[in-house]
Amino acid sequence: MICVNPPSKEESLPAQTPWPSRLPRGLGALLVFAALIVFGYFARDFTRQLGPPDRCWELQEVDGKLYKANPCTGQFLLLGDAPIPKPGE
């Protein structure tokens, strides 16, 4: 009579592969691509706050004269005399 030892627990279980190799092929590249898109979206919003504001030119009245002022660069352009408001306005 031939006596065969039962397989040990380690021999009976299939080898476990690490979790990244169990993912479908190409899913890792898709996740990296999605992460880059999300990072780019937030980076775009952050860099907009670093630059000058969208509306730099504004009209200002100083000593009865109308100026076009750019506080972003410090430029001032004289446009002429300020309009005289009509009574009641």
Secondary structure, 3 states (H helix, E strand, C coil): CCCCCCCCHHHHCCCCCCHHHHCCCCHHHHHHHHHHHHHHHHHHHHHHHHCCCCCCCEEEEECCEEEEEECCCCEEEEEEECCCCCCCC
